[in-house]
Amino acid sequence: MENSIQKVFAIPELLELILLQLPFLDLVRAQMVSGSFYDVIESSTQLQQALFLRASPATSIPIPNPLLQPCVDFEIFTSGLSRMVVEKQRACMVR
């Protein structure tokens, strides 16, 4: 069984497809698993986009960066600045 797993991870295209299924923070951590994981993530446009390290095509739907969500109300860009948004941002800055 271990030999089968090693064979799968040795094929960059298969490893990329597996890594694309990971949630954001797990994908960040996956870069530290091994040199081959790091190399696949560094060379993959899709994985770079999933990590918000490379821009997605302009035709794609905007996706907020999950690391910024606690401190930024993304509705500000569509509904205008409100008092609630300003208070939320101030609360995050105090932390």
C-alpha positions as CSV (number, residue, x, y, z in Angstrom):
1,M,0.0,0.0,0.0
2,E,2.8,2.4,0.9
3,N,4.3,1.9,-2.5
4,S,1.0,2.8,-4.2
5,I,0.8,6.1,-2.2
6,Q,4.4,6.9,-3.1
7,K,3.7,6.3,-6.8
8,V,0.6,8.7,-6.7
9,F,2.6,11.4,-4.9
10,A,5.4,11.0,-7.4
11,I,3.1,12.1,-10.2
12,P,2.9,15.9,-10.0
13,E,-0.4,16.1,-11.9
14,L,-2.1,13.7,-9.4
15,L,-0.7,15.4,-6.4
16,E,-2.0,18.7,-7.7
17,L,-5.5,17.3,-8.1
18,I,-5.4,16.0,-4.6
19,L,-4.1,19.3,-3.2
20,L,-6.8,21.3,-5.0
21,Q,-9.3,19.5,-2.8
22,L,-7.8,20.9,0.4
23,P,-9.3,23.8,2.4
24,F,-7.2,27.0,2.3
25,L,-5.3,26.7,5.6
26,D,-4.6,23.0,4.9
27,L,-3.1,24.0,1.6
28,V,-0.9,26.6,3.3
29,R,0.3,23.9,5.6
30,A,0.8,21.4,2.8
31,Q,3.7,23.5,1.5
32,M,5.7,22.4,4.6
33,V,5.1,18.7,4.2
34,S,7.9,18.0,1.8
35,G,10.0,19.5,-1.0
36,S,7.9,17.8,-3.6
37,F,4.6,19.2,-2.2
38,Y,6.2,22.6,-2.1
39,D,7.5,22.3,-5.7
40,V,4.0,21.2,-7.0
41,I,2.3,24.1,-5.2
42,E,4.9,26.6,-6.5
43,S,4.6,25.4,-10.1
44,S,0.8,25.1,-10.2
45,T,-1.2,28.1,-11.4
46,Q,-4.4,26.7,-9.9
47,L,-2.8,26.1,-6.5
48,Q,-1.2,29.5,-6.6
49,Q,-4.7,31.0,-7.3
50,A,-6.2,28.9,-4.5
51,L,-3.6,30.5,-2.1
52,F,-4.3,34.0,-3.4
53,L,-0.7,34.3,-4.6
54,R,-1.6,34.6,-8.2
55,A,-4.6,36.5,-9.7
56,S,-7.5,34.5,-11.1
57,P,-8.7,35.3,-14.6
58,A,-10.8,38.5,-14.8
59,T,-13.9,36.6,-15.8
60,S,-14.0,34.7,-12.6
61,I,-16.3,35.4,-9.6
62,P,-14.5,37.4,-6.9
63,I,-13.7,35.2,-3.9
64,P,-12.7,37.0,-0.6
65,N,-9.4,35.9,0.9
66,P,-10.3,33.8,4.0
67,L,-7.5,35.4,6.0
68,L,-9.0,38.8,5.6
69,Q,-12.6,37.9,6.3
70,P,-12.6,38.5,10.1
71,C,-11.4,42.1,9.6
72,V,-12.9,43.3,6.3
73,D,-16.5,43.5,5.4
74,F,-16.5,42.7,1.7
75,E,-19.9,44.2,1.2
76,I,-18.3,47.6,1.4
77,F,-17.3,47.3,-2.2
78,T,-20.9,46.7,-3.4
79,S,-23.1,48.6,-0.9
80,G,-21.0,51.6,0.1
81,L,-19.4,52.5,3.4
82,S,-21.6,52.2,6.5
83,R,-21.1,52.9,10.1
84,M,-21.2,49.2,10.9
85,V,-18.4,48.4,8.5
86,V,-16.2,51.1,10.1
87,E,-16.9,49.8,13.6
88,K,-16.1,46.2,12.6
89,Q,-12.8,47.3,11.1
90,R,-11.9,49.3,14.2
91,A,-12.7,46.3,16.4
92,C,-10.3,44.2,14.3
93,M,-7.5,46.7,14.5
94,V,-7.7,46.8,18.3
95,R,-7.1,43.0,18.6
